[in-house]
Every structure is written in structure tokens, then in C-alpha cells.
Amino acid sequence: MKRIAVFADTHNMFSRLPLALERLGKVDMLFHLGDFAIDAERISSELGDVPYFSVKGNNDSGSVYPRMRIERVEDVWIMLVHGDGYHTLYQMIDKAREHNCAAVLFGHTHVPLLQADGEVLIINPGSISLPRQGSKPSCALLEVDGKDINVKMIPLT
């Protein structure tokens, strides 16, 4: 089983990071979904130098990170995007299906979301720094065991 910390929209603000790390516990890797994708380096270091994978968001101009990544974890493929390049959730879901992904992870809205569309999980961890629309600061934890993905939304209040 692999445990993956998921962050988005950190915007180089880390006041809630200690609480996030405490609530996440030990993880095997980190996904950062953009808007200060470079923050993944610091978060990875704080997590014990776990491997990390980042994608570029609309506030990451000049970033070396790609706009989309597809990563294999255990027996599933997971698509990482920031989300600003899509007009609807359905466009992201269709792209995930095109690539045989079991989940699509995105940020951009700063609002946590966990839902399924058929066999595809749709996950937005929210933002630890700048939550929007009345949501609480948050991140997420994925536990991937073979083809099973268990998602825990982690509130930081």
C-alpha cells in the first residue's frame, strides 16, 4: 500500500503545514497540484524527503513543471492537473478516461471536492493556505492498495 499526501494552491504560505503533516502521518510520496508547485520541494523535505510530483498552475509562470502528469501508483494510473485549463469537470474526467486513469486530481478552485463519475474518482484537496467559498483549509491523503484507492480529506482547523 502507498500513502500519498496531496496538496494544491499552497501559494508559498505554510502556517498550517505543521498541522497538515501531523494529520497526514507517514506518507510514501507527495502530489502537488499547482499554484506554487515549487512548494512541493519544501513539503517533501518536511515529510522526510519523500518523492514528489508537481504540475504547473496558473500562478506558476516560468515553472519547469508540466501542465499534466499521469503517474502509476500500485495498479492504477492517476492524472494530476491544476484544473485551470478545463472549463468543466467533465473535460477533466474525459481526459482521465482517455488515459485509463482511475482518478483525476486537481486544484485551482481552492475548494475541496471528492466525488466519482463511474469508475473515475475526482479529487480536489482544497487549499491549506487560501480556502474559498466558505470551505476550511485542507489537504488530502490517498491510500492506494492494488487497484483500490481510499481518499481521506484532511481538514486543518
Salt bridges, closest charged atoms under 4 A:
ASP9 OD1 - HIS11 NE2 3.93
ASP9 OD1 - HIS82 NE2 3.75
ASP9 OD1 - HIS110 NE2 3.26
ASP35 OD2 - HIS11 NE2 3.67
ASP35 OD2 - HIS82 NE2 3.33
GLU71 OE2 - ARG69 NE 2.82
ASP84 OD2 - ARG67 NH2 2.96
GLU98 OE1 - LYS95 NZ 3.73
ASP117 OD1 - ARG97 NH2 2.72
GLU143 OE2 - ARG3 NH1 2.60
GLU143 OE1 - LYS152 NZ 3.72
